[in-house]
């Protein structure tokens, strides 16, 4: 089992904190820009009124709650599910799985999270939920779970005020 853990290449903490911090900052900026573009421009007329009302409602406690929900999502779909899938792949390969296998694991774990939304609204949800979760999965794979956790949770501190303003 310890061999599979080392082969999985997943870890809790970054090997290089400075590089991880840069990757997290770029991920936060990129994810925020993508979601603001999708929600405030490309799909604005497509968004349900309840979604718009939610993001144009008071920032507190909504933003804090979304930060906490992001943490819960990182525990369930990255730390638990993605780790189990990576350990299984490492055990099956009997060596470190190739990069495409990790990408498949990231997509599979995120699809378990948002698959119903993707099936219901493929174009919007693929970009808004599947791709965005893929960024957090990539951070976990490359820079450790704490990097994904920090990136996902703190994104709401920037994203929520921008959606509040952009969806009005």
Secondary structure, DSSP 8 states (H G I E B T S, - for coil): -HHHHHHH---SS-SSHHHHHHHHHHHHHHHHHHHHHIIIIISGGGS-HHHHHHHHS-HHHHHHHHHHHHHHHIIIIIIIIIHHHHHHHHHHHTS---HHHHHHHHHHHHHHHHHHHHHHSHHHHIIIIIIHHHHHHHHHHHH-HHHHHHHHHHHHHHHHHHHHHHT-
